[in-house]
């Protein structure tokens, strides 16, 4: 419990110190999502549904691809399955969703 409290205090302090950098990072990630949505929209036929489909694809595949890359790098070094992989995927999905909603 003490370790988690200490981690939250340190993470909050770092977030307060690097606020402008975090904002820039979130802006870049939001821009990347917008570019990916436009790219997918250009591949799909022009329907009302294509916008929804492209957004769902982005929200599903970005966390899965990032989780896969992290797990693959872990497997290259340890030669075993990465623990807590689903938790990482869900965390990335929540972050991706927040960026997606707040960037609009």
C-alpha positions in Angstrom: 0.0 0.0 0.0 2.8 2.4 0.8 4.5 1.7 -2.5 1.3 2.5 -4.4 0.9 5.8 -2.4 4.5 6.7 -3.1 4.1 5.9 -6.8 0.9 8.1 -7.0 2.7 11.0 -5.3 5.7 10.7 -7.6 3.6 10.3 -10.7 1.4 13.3 -9.8 4.5 15.4 -9.1 6.0 14.5 -12.5 2.7 15.2 -14.2 2.6 18.7 -12.5 6.2 19.4 -13.5 5.9 18.2 -17.1 2.4 19.5 -17.9 3.3 21.3 -21.1 5.2 18.2 -22.4 2.2 15.9 -21.5 -0.1 18.3 -23.3 2.1 18.2 -26.4 2.2 14.4 -26.3 -1.6 14.2 -26.0 -1.9 16.7 -28.9 0.4 14.6 -31.1 -1.5 11.4 -30.2 -4.8 13.1 -31.0 -3.5 14.3 -34.3 -2.2 10.8 -35.1 -5.7 9.4 -34.4 -7.2 12.0 -36.7 -4.8 11.1 -39.5 -5.5 7.4 -39.1 -9.3 8.0 -39.1 -9.0 10.0 -42.3 -6.9 7.4 -43.9 -9.3 4.6 -43.0 -12.2 6.8 -44.2 -10.5 7.1 -47.6 -10.3 3.3 -47.9 -13.9 2.7 -46.9 -16.8 3.6 -49.2 -18.4 6.9 -48.5 -21.3 6.0 -46.2 -22.6 7.4 -43.0 -21.4 4.2 -41.4 -17.8 4.5 -42.5 -17.0 7.3 -40.0 -18.3 5.0 -37.1 -16.4 2.0 -38.4 -13.1 3.9 -38.8 -13.4 5.3 -35.2 -14.1 1.8 -33.8 -11.2 0.3 -35.7 -8.9 3.0 -34.3 -10.1 2.6 -30.8 -9.8 -1.2 -30.9 -6.6 -1.7 -32.9 -4.3 1.0 -31.5 -4.3 -0.5 -27.9 -4.0 -4.0 -29.3 -1.1 -3.2 -31.5 0.8 -1.3 -28.8 0.2 -4.1 -26.3 1.4 -6.6 -28.8 4.6 -4.7 -29.5 5.3 -4.3 -25.8 4.6 -8.0 -25.1 6.8 -9.0 -28.1 9.7 -6.9 -26.8 9.2 -8.5 -23.4 9.1 -11.9 -24.9 12.3 -11.3 -26.9 14.2 -10.5 -23.7 12.6 -12.9 -21.2 11.3 -15.7 -23.5 8.1 -15.9 -21.4 4.6 -14.5 -21.6 4.2 -10.9 -20.3 2.3 -10.7 -17.0 -0.7 -8.4 -16.8 -1.0 -7.9 -20.5 -4.8 -7.5 -20.5 -4.5 -4.8 -17.8 -2.0 -2.9 -20.0 -4.4 -3.3 -23.0 -7.3 -1.9 -21.1 -5.3 0.9 -19.7 -4.2 1.8 -23.3 -7.8 1.6 -24.4 -8.9 4.0 -21.7 -6.1 6.4 -22.5 -6.9 6.2 -26.3 -10.6 6.7 -25.6 -9.9 9.8 -23.5 -7.6 11.2 -26.1 -10.2 10.5 -28.7 -13.0 12.2 -26.8 -11.1 15.1 -25.4 -9.2 15.9 -28.7 -12.5 16.5 -30.5 
